[in-house]
Amino acid sequence: MKHLSITAFAILIAITFIAQPVAVSVAQYGGGGIVAAMNGNRLYNLMGEDLGRIDCVTFDDEGQPAFIILSVMDSKLVPIPFSALLPSSGRDRFVVNITKNQLRRAPGYSINSRNFC
């Protein structure tokens, strides 16, 4: 299990609150189909900027989506809380209220450590 430093954890928490989460219905994607719907798709911010490719979605102990694992600039993996996902106009368009600068500064893992999903 990987441990985050206090600073990295604080930044992750800040992203969660800055993202101003709005509930996205998992039922909209057919429950477990959320993984198939999101994997490999792009994640965008409110300004329409491409933030990266969704590598996978992780789940909590109750089977609910917990984190979106985002491949940023093909150099690092960044966990984004699933609760930060905002409703969007398209079924395969996924949006969060996070800037590219926030993602660059966010703690991440090496792109080679793909043991999250």
C-alpha positions as semicolon CSV with decimal commas, in nm:
position;residue;x (nm);y (nm);z (nm)
1;M;0,000;0,000;0,000
2;K;0,135;0,341;-0,094
3;H;0,147;0,621;0,164
4;L;0,105;0,988;0,082
5;S;0,309;1,257;0,254
6;I;0,120;1,516;0,461
7;T;0,171;1,774;0,183
8;A;0,049;1,538;-0,088
9;F;-0,254;1,443;0,120
10;A;-0,334;1,812;0,183
11;I;-0,320;1,887;-0,191
12;L;-0,547;1,593;-0,267
13;I;-0,798;1,714;-0,007
14;A;-0,779;2,068;-0,150
15;I;-0,854;1,936;-0,499
16;T;-1,157;1,757;-0,357
17;F;-1,300;2,078;-0,211
18;I;-1,201;2,302;-0,501
19;A;-1,369;2,066;-0,743
20;Q;-1,711;2,157;-0,595
21;P;-1,851;1,808;-0,632
22;V;-2,195;1,747;-0,775
23;A;-2,344;1,401;-0,754
24;V;-2,320;1,199;-1,073
25;S;-2,555;0,905;-1,083
26;V;-2,372;0,576;-1,119
27;A;-2,704;0,432;-1,235
28;Q;-2,674;0,659;-1,541
29;Y;-2,401;0,422;-1,659
30;G;-2,561;0,099;-1,546
31;G;-2,380;0,039;-1,215
32;G;-2,061;-0,155;-1,289
33;G;-2,073;-0,023;-1,645
34;I;-1,915;0,298;-1,520
35;V;-1,573;0,134;-1,550
36;A;-1,633;0,039;-1,912
37;A;-1,780;0,383;-1,986
38;M;-1,486;0,575;-1,837
39;N;-1,174;0,364;-1,901
40;G;-0,965;0,504;-2,183
41;N;-1,178;0,816;-2,226
42;R;-1,049;1,169;-2,178
43;L;-1,122;1,385;-1,872
44;Y;-1,192;1,755;-1,930
45;N;-1,220;2,060;-1,709
46;L;-1,496;2,321;-1,716
47;M;-1,298;2,525;-1,969
48;G;-1,300;2,230;-2,210
49;E;-0,929;2,158;-2,168
50;D;-0,819;1,797;-2,201
51;L;-0,670;1,696;-1,863
52;G;-0,563;1,346;-1,955
53;R;-0,674;0,989;-2,016
54;I;-0,878;0,800;-1,758
55;D;-0,666;0,496;-1,678
56;C;-0,923;0,329;-1,453
57;V;-1,177;0,377;-1,175
58;T;-1,114;0,236;-0,827
59;F;-1,386;0,124;-0,587
60;D;-1,429;0,143;-0,210
61;D;-1,514;-0,148;0,020
62;E;-1,887;-0,106;-0,052
63;G;-1,832;-0,132;-0,428
64;Q;-1,892;0,238;-0,491
65;P;-1,660;0,433;-0,725
66;A;-1,390;0,602;-0,515
67;F;-1,119;0,747;-0,744
68;I;-1,063;0,817;-1,110
69;I;-0,700;0,733;-1,190
70;L;-0,592;0,989;-1,448
71;S;-0,288;0,956;-1,672
72;V;-0,151;1,312;-1,689
73;M;0,078;1,404;-1,978
74;D;0,170;1,033;-2,000
75;S;0,416;1,093;-1,717
76;K;0,223;1,038;-1,393
77;L;-0,096;0,891;-1,252
78;V;-0,313;1,121;-1,039
79;P;-0,606;0,999;-0,828
80;I;-0,911;1,226;-0,860
81;P;-1,194;1,168;-0,613
82;F;-1,493;1,025;-0,799
83;S;-1,710;1,275;-0,612
84;A;-1,536;1,553;-0,811
85;L;-1,699;1,428;-1,133
86;L;-1,954;1,676;-1,267
87;P;-2,258;1,603;-1,481
88;S;-2,187;1,668;-1,848
89;S;-2,383;1,695;-2,168
90;G;-2,254;1,374;-2,323
91;R;-2,255;1,017;-2,200
92;D;-1,887;0,969;-2,283
93;R;-1,774;1,319;-2,180
94;F;-1,634;1,334;-1,828
95;V;-1,575;1,670;-1,657
96;V;-1,421;1,796;-1,333
97;N;-1,363;2,148;-1,198
98;I;-0,983;2,120;-1,184
99;T;-0,728;2,325;-1,377
100;K;-0,427;2,190;-1,565
101;N;-0,204;2,380;-1,321
102;Q;-0,363;2,203;-1,023
103;L;-0,298;1,867;-1,190
104;R;0,066;1,955;-1,260
105;R;0,115;2,035;-0,890
106;A;-0,093;1,742;-0,762
107;P;0,085;1,444;-0,607
108;G;0,099;1,150;-0,838
109;Y;0,257;0,816;-0,899
110;S;0,496;0,703;-1,167
111;I;0,324;0,601;-1,487
112;N;0,506;0,267;-1,443
113;S;0,324;0,189;-1,115
114;R;-0,004;0,072;-1,269
115;N;-0,109;-0,141;-0,973
116;F;-0,412;0,070;-0,882
117;C;-0,677;-0,120;-1,076
